Amino acid sequence: MNAPPDTLVIGGGLHGLSAALNLARAGRHVTLVERSWLGRHASGATAAGVRTLNRDPAEIPISLESMEMWRRIERIVGGDCGFHADGQLNVAERQGDVAKLERRLAAMRRAGYTHEELIGRDELLRLVPALSPHCAAALVARNDGAADPHKTLTAFRRAAEAAGVAILEGTSVRAVERKGENWVVRTSARDIAVPVIVNAAGAWAGRVAAMVGDDIPLGVKASMMIVTERIAPLLKPVVSVVGRPLSFKQSGQGTLVIGGGLQGSADIDTQRSTVNFRELAKGARAAHDLFPAIGPVRIVRTWAGIEAKTDDLLPVIGASPNAPGVFHAFGYSGHGFQLVPVVGAIVADLVVRGGTNRNIAGLAPERLMNRQEAA
Ligand SMILES: Cc1cc2nc3c(=O)[nH]c(=O)nc-3n(C[C@H](O)[C@H](O)[C@H](O)COP(=O)(O)OP(=O)(O)OC[C@H]3O[C@@H](n4cnc5c(N)ncnc54)[C@H](O)[C@@H]3O)c2cc1C
């Protein structure tokens, strides 16, 4: 029960928790360290859309597997994550946008994928009657949906603790040194010696990577969100729009949750993010254009969450090429919530079996490191 850890997970977001859970279930003695509190950054700020729709081809195999896992998430984590599969739609307002959706669909079919479907105005308005009738068509992934980020954090935390993970909040990793077969991780609380480290430090993962000698360039995102007062039931699917900064859904409590990637600003040194209200107004405008029937509705909260962004907007998942026993899982670039269940399983594969059957060929850390060396 109190065996010293053989695996240290750095970062108490959902990816750190999912990795820790899967590793503990695979027999590892896992300690997770989180500088602030679980879910302090992207995993607590997220819109929690569970989306396979419009994924980059490099992510589709693991995203589809993750969706299968979301469908049985309560059995996996033993708790409610607030997941509902009412679909996600990417709406085309104009005929030119419909052509874009047709090209995307053709590319998906050529690659053998059938999870995306093109629907015309009648079916679109049947699925989302509140949508403005000027909308022409949409790409839909009917099994997609959304979850509740806070219920998800609680469920993953409880499952990880039940599996034996020791969670140390308020504990920051400051340096990592190699000593014999182990890494000595110097934290704000104490030194921890382990042979295996999982770097799930979100926007700060580039700094953790640098501590073990991996130079992986990372940008930062500060995606903003709006939540309104509660209104009567309006729609079930999640709606995004071609060429507009909008992701729109209604929570189980009736609030409208509006995002879409509009950017505020973030300072990763101070760990603070700032909402840019001028930019945010574009999201509110797009929501009003698409759902004019709603009328005036009060905004009750806005925020911006900090998250890492890679050059190709794909995550970094894999073993360090330089540092034995170090595994990276970060850089989700605004769409990592959906991948949480599967990436935890992948990290456990990599650590415990030394490899994985899952297709992560396009996500290796080397692709960003090599790119930098070549520049
Ligand atoms: C506003 C917003 C909306 C989003 N909407 C969606 C969506 O609809 N669908 C979707 O799929 N994805 C979405 N995402 C993305 C998704 O939320 C993230 O990809 C995911 O939560 C990343 O989880 P993480 O565990 O990698 O990072 P985080 O949750 O940021 O966790 C990393 C943790 O590491 C800790 N840490 C960092 N450095 C150290 C250190 N030195 N020592 C100890 N701890 C450290 C941090 O404190 C932090 O808590 C959204 C993100 C945001 C911000």
The ligand as an SDF file (V2000), in Angstrom:
LIG
                    3D

 53 58  0  0  0  0  0  0  0  0999 V2000
  -11.5780   27.2940  -22.8360 C   0  0  0  0  0  0  0  0  0  0  0  0
  -11.2200   25.9260  -23.3260 C   0  0  0  0  0  0  0  0  0  0  0  0
  -12.1640   25.1780  -24.0260 C   0  0  0  0  0  0  0  0  0  0  0  0
  -11.8450   23.8870  -24.4640 C   0  0  0  0  0  0  0  0  0  0  0  0
  -12.8020   23.1400  -25.0920 N   0  0  0  0  0  0  0  0  0  0  0  0
  -12.5370   21.8640  -25.4700 C   0  0  0  0  0  0  0  0  0  0  0  0
  -13.5390   21.0400  -26.0340 C   0  0  0  0  0  0  0  0  0  0  0  0
  -14.6920   21.4660  -26.1910 O   0  0  0  0  0  0  0  0  0  0  0  0
  -13.2170   19.7630  -26.4030 N   0  0  0  0  0  0  0  0  0  0  0  0
  -11.9490   19.2720  -26.2500 C   0  0  0  0  0  0  0  0  0  0  0  0
  -11.6980   18.1150  -26.6130 O   0  0  0  0  0  0  0  0  0  0  0  0
  -10.9720   20.0260  -25.6650 N   0  0  0  0  0  0  0  0  0  0  0  0
  -11.2470   21.2900  -25.2800 C   0  0  0  0  0  0  0  0  0  0  0  0
  -10.2750   22.0530  -24.6910 N   0  0  0  0  0  0  0  0  0  0  0  0
   -8.9550   21.4830  -24.5200 C   0  0  0  0  0  0  0  0  0  0  0  0
   -8.8770   20.5760  -23.2990 C   0  0  0  0  0  0  0  0  0  0  0  0
   -9.5750   21.1350  -22.2210 O   0  0  0  0  0  0  0  0  0  0  0  0
   -7.4200   20.3540  -22.9570 C   0  0  0  0  0  0  0  0  0  0  0  0
   -6.7700   19.8190  -24.0920 O   0  0  0  0  0  0  0  0  0  0  0  0
   -7.1950   19.4060  -21.7950 C   0  0  0  0  0  0  0  0  0  0  0  0
   -7.9720   19.7830  -20.6760 O   0  0  0  0  0  0  0  0  0  0  0  0
   -5.7090   19.3900  -21.4390 C   0  0  0  0  0  0  0  0  0  0  0  0
   -5.5490   18.6650  -20.2450 O   0  0  0  0  0  0  0  0  0  0  0  0
   -4.1060   18.5270  -19.6110 P   0  0  0  0  0  0  0  0  0  0  0  0
   -4.2530   17.6170  -18.4720 O   0  0  0  0  0  0  0  0  0  0  0  0
   -3.1360   18.1760  -20.6850 O   0  0  0  0  0  0  0  0  0  0  0  0
   -3.7060   20.0240  -19.1740 O   0  0  0  0  0  0  0  0  0  0  0  0
   -4.1140   20.8770  -17.8810 P   0  0  0  0  0  0  0  0  0  0  0  0
   -5.5140   20.6130  -17.4870 O   0  0  0  0  0  0  0  0  0  0  0  0
   -3.7210   22.2880  -18.1460 O   0  0  0  0  0  0  0  0  0  0  0  0
   -3.2000   20.2620  -16.7400 O   0  0  0  0  0  0  0  0  0  0  0  0
   -1.8170   20.4840  -16.6550 C   0  0  0  0  0  0  0  0  0  0  0  0
   -1.5030   20.6830  -15.1870 C   0  0  0  0  0  0  0  0  0  0  0  0
   -0.0780   20.6370  -15.0040 O   0  0  0  0  0  0  0  0  0  0  0  0
    0.2170   21.4450  -13.8890 C   0  0  0  0  0  0  0  0  0  0  0  0
    1.6400   21.7690  -13.9090 N   0  0  0  0  0  0  0  0  0  0  0  0
    2.3010   22.4740  -14.8350 C   0  0  0  0  0  0  0  0  0  0  0  0
    3.6140   22.5600  -14.5280 N   0  0  0  0  0  0  0  0  0  0  0  0
    3.7740   21.8980  -13.3670 C   0  0  0  0  0  0  0  0  0  0  0  0
    4.9120   21.6530  -12.5270 C   0  0  0  0  0  0  0  0  0  0  0  0
    6.1270   22.1250  -12.8260 N   0  0  0  0  0  0  0  0  0  0  0  0
    4.7350   20.9300  -11.3740 N   0  0  0  0  0  0  0  0  0  0  0  0
    3.4900   20.4470  -11.0620 C   0  0  0  0  0  0  0  0  0  0  0  0
    2.3990   20.6520  -11.8210 N   0  0  0  0  0  0  0  0  0  0  0  0
    2.5330   21.3750  -12.9640 C   0  0  0  0  0  0  0  0  0  0  0  0
   -0.6800   22.6710  -14.0850 C   0  0  0  0  0  0  0  0  0  0  0  0
   -0.8850   23.3730  -12.8800 O   0  0  0  0  0  0  0  0  0  0  0  0
   -1.9530   22.0330  -14.6560 C   0  0  0  0  0  0  0  0  0  0  0  0
   -2.9620   21.8380  -13.6570 O   0  0  0  0  0  0  0  0  0  0  0  0
  -10.5480   23.3500  -24.2410 C   0  0  0  0  0  0  0  0  0  0  0  0
   -9.5980   24.1140  -23.5470 C   0  0  0  0  0  0  0  0  0  0  0  0
   -9.9340   25.3770  -23.0750 C   0  0  0  0  0  0  0  0  0  0  0  0
   -8.9150   26.1600  -22.3020 C   0  0  0  0  0  0  0  0  0  0  0  0
  1  2  1  0
  2  3  1  0
  2 52  2  0
  3  4  2  0
  4  5  1  0
  4 50  1  0
  5  6  2  0
  6  7  1  0
  6 13  1  0
  7  8  2  0
  7  9  1  0
  9 10  1  0
 10 11  2  0
 10 12  1  0
 12 13  2  0
 13 14  1  0
 14 15  1  0
 14 50  1  0
 15 16  1  0
 16 17  1  0
 16 18  1  0
 18 19  1  0
 18 20  1  0
 20 21  1  0
 20 22  1  0
 22 23  1  0
 23 24  1  0
 24 25  2  0
 24 26  1  0
 24 27  1  0
 27 28  1  0
 28 29  2  0
 28 30  1  0
 28 31  1  0
 31 32  1  0
 32 33  1  0
 33 34  1  0
 33 48  1  0
 34 35  1  0
 35 36  1  0
 35 46  1  0
 36 37  1  0
 36 45  1  0
 37 38  2  0
 38 39  1  0
 39 40  1  0
 39 45  2  0
 40 41  1  0
 40 42  2  0
 42 43  1  0
 43 44  2  0
 44 45  1  0
 46 47  1  0
 46 48  1  0
 48 49  1  0
 50 51  2  0
 51 52  1  0
 52 53  1  0
M  END
$$$$
